[in-house]
Amino acid sequence: MSKEHHYQTTIQWTGNKGKGTESYKSYERSHSISIENKAVIEASSDPAFRGDKTKHNPEEMLLSSLSSCHMLWYLHFCSVEGIIVIDYTDKAKGIMEETSNGSGHFKEVTLHPTVVVMEESMIEKARELHKKANQYCFIANSVNFPVKHAPIILFK
């Protein structure tokens, strides 16, 4: 039996410099992302698209969502399998292709997690569980491009 989960967020454009969208250069791409009872995220478009480089952009947030979702599933499966993870860092990378008409799409994302486990005997199983985490990740199951993994597994 499936179970639905509902999410809600509010996006507020904050980039009106007084003339609205009178022209392509007359407005900022700045906006805020707010979710009830959580910190507000200040965002913009990528600097390549006239955005503010000091703010998060949608492409980075998609990449972060994929990485975060994978990590949470991975840690869950490690705990179930008796793999003791003591540190986890991912330096995820994504490739987006802009097409000739100005639209675009992600071609792929590669997660580069560095995982530290408690014992050397846990390394192989820890490596295998990345595949299972990818199969369960809600975000990875929702995108139409490959999400690859290049994990490094170390022991304390």
C-alpha positions as CSV (number, residue, x, y, z in Angstrom):
1,M,0.0,0.0,0.0
2,S,1.5,3.3,-1.0
3,K,1.5,6.3,1.3
4,E,1.5,9.9,0.1
5,H,3.6,12.6,1.7
6,H,2.8,16.3,1.0
7,Y,5.4,19.1,1.1
8,Q,4.9,22.9,0.9
9,T,7.4,25.7,0.3
10,T,7.0,29.4,-0.4
11,I,9.1,31.2,-3.0
12,Q,9.1,35.0,-2.8
13,W,10.8,37.0,-5.6
14,T,12.9,39.7,-4.0
15,G,14.6,41.1,-7.1
16,N,12.3,43.9,-8.2
17,K,14.7,46.9,-8.5
18,G,11.7,49.3,-9.1
19,K,10.8,48.5,-12.7
20,G,9.8,44.9,-12.4
21,T,10.6,42.8,-15.4
22,E,10.5,45.8,-17.8
23,S,13.6,44.3,-19.5
24,Y,15.9,41.3,-19.2
25,K,18.5,43.4,-17.2
26,S,16.0,45.5,-15.2
27,Y,15.5,42.9,-12.4
28,E,17.5,40.7,-10.1
29,R,17.0,36.9,-9.9
30,S,17.0,37.0,-6.1
31,H,14.3,35.2,-4.2
32,S,13.7,33.6,-0.8
33,I,12.7,30.1,-0.1
34,S,10.8,29.6,3.1
35,I,9.3,26.7,4.8
36,E,7.2,27.1,8.0
37,N,9.4,27.0,11.2
38,K,12.7,26.7,9.2
39,A,15.4,29.1,8.3
40,V,14.9,31.2,5.2
41,I,17.2,30.4,2.3
42,E,18.3,33.3,0.1
43,A,18.6,32.2,-3.5
44,S,19.2,33.4,-7.0
45,S,20.0,32.0,-10.4
46,D,23.4,30.8,-11.3
47,P,25.8,33.7,-12.1
48,A,25.9,32.5,-15.7
49,F,22.2,33.5,-15.8
50,R,22.6,36.9,-14.2
51,G,22.4,35.5,-10.7
52,D,24.0,36.5,-7.4
53,K,27.0,34.3,-6.8
54,T,26.7,34.7,-3.0
55,K,23.3,33.0,-2.9
56,H,22.2,29.4,-3.5
57,N,20.8,28.5,-6.9
58,P,18.3,25.9,-8.0
59,E,21.0,23.7,-9.7
60,E,23.1,23.6,-6.5
61,M,20.0,22.8,-4.4
62,L,19.0,19.9,-6.7
63,L,22.6,18.5,-6.4
64,S,22.4,19.0,-2.6
65,S,19.0,17.2,-2.5
66,L,20.4,14.2,-4.3
67,S,23.4,14.1,-2.1
68,S,21.5,14.5,1.1
69,C,18.8,12.0,0.3
70,H,21.5,9.4,-0.7
71,M,23.4,10.0,2.5
72,L,20.3,9.5,4.7
73,W,19.3,6.3,3.0
74,Y,22.9,5.1,3.1
75,L,23.3,5.8,6.9
76,H,20.0,4.0,7.5
77,F,21.1,0.9,5.6
78,C,24.5,0.9,7.3
79,S,22.8,1.0,10.7
80,V,20.6,-1.9,9.8
81,E,23.5,-3.9,8.5
82,G,25.8,-3.3,11.5
83,I,28.2,-1.0,9.6
84,I,29.3,1.7,12.0
85,V,29.9,4.9,10.1
86,I,31.7,7.6,12.1
87,D,32.1,10.2,9.3
88,Y,30.5,11.0,6.0
89,T,31.3,13.8,3.5
90,D,30.1,14.0,0.0
91,K,31.5,16.4,-2.7
92,A,28.8,15.9,-5.3
93,K,29.3,17.1,-8.8
94,G,26.7,17.6,-11.5
95,I,26.8,18.4,-15.2
96,M,24.1,20.5,-16.8
97,E,23.9,21.1,-20.5
98,E,22.4,24.3,-21.9
99,T,20.8,23.8,-25.3
100,S,20.9,26.1,-28.2
101,N,17.4,27.5,-27.5
102,G,18.4,28.5,-23.9
103,S,16.7,25.6,-22.1
104,G,18.8,22.9,-20.5
105,H,19.0,19.8,-18.4
106,F,21.3,17.9,-16.1
107,K,23.2,15.1,-18.0
108,E,24.4,13.4,-14.9
109,V,25.3,13.7,-11.2
110,T,28.2,11.9,-9.5
111,L,28.3,11.6,-5.8
112,H,31.8,11.4,-4.3
113,P,31.2,10.3,-0.7
114,T,34.1,9.7,1.6
115,V,32.9,7.4,4.4
116,V,34.8,6.4,7.5
117,V,33.8,3.2,9.1
118,M,34.8,1.8,12.5
119,E,36.6,-1.4,11.3
120,E,38.4,-2.5,8.2
121,S,36.1,-5.6,7.9
122,M,33.2,-3.2,7.2
123,I,34.6,-1.6,4.1
124,E,33.3,-4.0,1.4
125,K,29.7,-4.0,2.7
126,A,29.9,-0.3,3.2
127,R,30.8,0.1,-0.4
128,E,28.0,-2.2,-1.6
129,L,25.3,-0.2,0.4
130,H,25.7,2.8,-1.9
131,K,23.9,0.9,-4.7
132,K,21.0,0.1,-2.4
133,A,20.8,3.7,-1.1
134,N,20.6,4.8,-4.7
135,Q,17.7,2.4,-5.4
136,Y,15.7,3.8,-2.4
137,C,16.6,7.5,-2.7
138,F,13.3,9.4,-3.4
139,I,15.1,12.2,-5.2
140,A,17.3,9.9,-7.4
141,N,14.1,8.0,-8.3
142,S,12.5,11.3,-9.4
143,V,15.1,12.6,-11.9
144,N,15.6,11.5,-15.5
145,F,19.4,11.4,-15.6
146,P,21.9,9.0,-14.1
147,V,23.1,9.5,-10.5
148,K,26.5,7.8,-10.3
149,H,28.6,7.0,-7.2
150,A,32.4,7.1,-6.7
151,P,32.7,6.3,-2.9
152,I,35.9,6.2,-0.9
153,I,35.6,4.0,2.1
154,L,38.1,4.3,4.9
155,F,38.4,2.9,8.4
156,K,39.4,4.5,11.6
